[in-house]
Amino acid sequence: MAIDRGMKKWTSMMLPAHISRLHEWNKELQQEKKPEKLPEWLLEELQQTIEVAYQQQKSLTLTTFEMEKWHRFTGLIHHIDFQKKQILLTLNEGFRSIPFTTIQRAELDD
């Protein structure tokens, strides 16, 4: 709490350019870093897990990285669109289209 008071104290003596740069810097710190490209073996494992979930109609949890944030979606695969390169996942609240390129992890639910 003393830190917040200290920032308020010094803010009045800062130039507007400094304040805006501090806000930008804070926003950059809060953003997640984009994961590195997945290795080939992991991509194959993801593909196999997704195929099993689709063929056997098992519940699946997909972890994606979109718009600088991590997301988790759990549901059944309704359709795999290879032309659009996306998966249509049936969730409790409806459908969700998930691009292949955003998928970082796929796990079958028991």
C-alpha angles and dihedrals in degrees: 000000000000088000092059091050090050092053091049090050094053097039093077090059095049126095116246089245090057092049093050091048090051090052090050091048092050090050090051091051092053094051117095118239117248109251119243120259110286117249119251094251091054092049089054091050090051090050093050093048091049092048092051091049091050097045096044095036092234125161113261135194115213122194113204137180111218133156092359094303137097118241133185123205125184123193147088124301107247097179141351112216109198094181094056091033095230143114123230106216123194109223131180090260097043137283131333127196111215121190115226092233093062096053113106102163138014124193130180113231118226 
